[in-house]
Amino acid sequence: MATGVVKWFSSRKGYGFIIPDDGSSDIFVHYTAIEGDDDSFRTLYQGDKVEFETVEGEKGTEARNVKVTESAPFKNKRGSSYKRDSYY
């Protein structure tokens, strides 16, 4: 499996991009490629560390079977950081 960091992800649009750790080009990720419960809302956050598989799609390389390995710290309006995981 490849690893990388989420560059950006739009929950509203349902897609974003991952920066691979190997230095290759950014990889497209669709919300359906994020692993999780079928009933859960699937999203990624900028800075999340992920592992994933790659496949060639119609428009280039895409991520599949995306798993978050480490959540990025979340900054509140005052600039304080905390881990999202600790509140779920």
N, C-alpha and C positions, 0 to 999 in steps of 0.2 A: 504494500500500500504506500501511496505517496503521502507526504505531509505538507502543510502550508498554513498560511494565516489569511483570514477573511479580509479582503481589501475593502469591500462594501457589499451590503445586501439590502435590498428594498423589500420589506415585508408586504408593502402595498402592491408592488409589481410582481413579487414572487421569484425574483432572481438577483444574482449578484456575481461577484468574481472572487477567486482565491488566488493569492500570490504563492506559488509553489516554493518550497524550501530549496529545491535544486536549481533555482535561478531561471527556469524556463518561463515562457510567456504566461500571462494570467489565464486562468481557466474559468470558464463559465460554469455557474452552478444554478440549477433550478430548484425550487422548493421541494419538488417531488423526489429529488435525489438525496434529501436529508433524512437520515434514519430516525425513526421515532414511532410512537404508537400511531395507529391509523386515525384515531380520534383526536390526536393532539395537534396543536398549531405548530407548524414547523417553520423555524426562522433561524437566522444566524446573525451575529453581531460583529461589527468591525473589530478586528483584533483577536477574535476567537481563533485558537489553534485547532486545526482539524486534520483528520486523516481521511483519505478518499482513494477511489480507483478512478482511472481515466478511460474514456471511450471516445472514439471519433464520431461526432454528430454531423448533421447536415452542414453546419456552419463552422466546424472546427472541433477542437478538443473540449470535452465536457466532463465534469465531475459526476461520479456516481457513488452510492453507498457512503455518503459523507457523515462522519461522526465527529462531534466536538470532543477534543481530548483535554482542552483547558479553556475555560471561559475567560474572556477579556474582562478586566476590571471595569465597572460601570461608574461613570462620573455623574453625580447628581448636580442640581442647579448651582450649588455652592462650590462645586469643584472637588468635593470629597470622593474618594474612590472606595469601592467595596465590591466584593464578588457577588454576582447575581445568584450563584448556586447556594449561597448560605441562607437565602431567604425563601427557598422553595422546598 
